[in-house]
Amino acid sequence: IRRSRIRPEYAFLAIAPAFGMLMLVITPPFLVPDEPAHFYRSYQIAEFNFFKAKSDIPKSLVELSSICDRMKFNTHEKTTRKEILGLAEIKLVPAIRTEMETPTYTIPYLPQATGIVIGKILQLNPLWLFYLGRFFNLVVSIILVFLAIRTTPLLKWLFFLLGIMPMTLYQFASMSYDAV
């Protein structure tokens, strides 16, 4: 590998988006650890609530995540594509709100919040807001790892291998702030 003319950062940029998108699509909603809390905090930041002046979110977001509760920590419980697409029936109702405990961080949630803001501008339902948040987290994380591989003076291929590991891409394609 070291003698090849392929640069590791460009190899990463060729491989990571495809497998990251695969992880984004095949991982059912809210099955990444603590993903509901990450989604709620991202939504708060999308409402420009950077310093948690209020700790409420639309109740429809909680409804969306609670439908998937039966699958948490239960490896035998499965879902179907039809069931996931059925979640698109839940409409965003920003006026009906509920109090929810969320993390206090702001900066690690900016990519997800950007996706949610775009989804809100397009008047999309909560399921689409969720997937846009995941998508923007994936894109920003891939860019950050690309820049890390490009700027590191040593062991570029090691950074490449760490960047394309399944668990790394799983985190990138989630609402979790761990990716950033």
Salt bridges, closest charged atoms under 4 A:
GLU9 OE2 - ARG7 NH2 2.89
GLU35 OE1 - ARG134 NH2 2.95
GLU47 OE1 - ARG97 NH2 2.68
ASP56 OD2 - ARG97 NE 2.79
ASP69 OD1 - LYS72 NZ 3.19
GLU77 OE2 - ARG70 NH1 2.54
GLU83 OE2 - ARG70 NH2 2.45
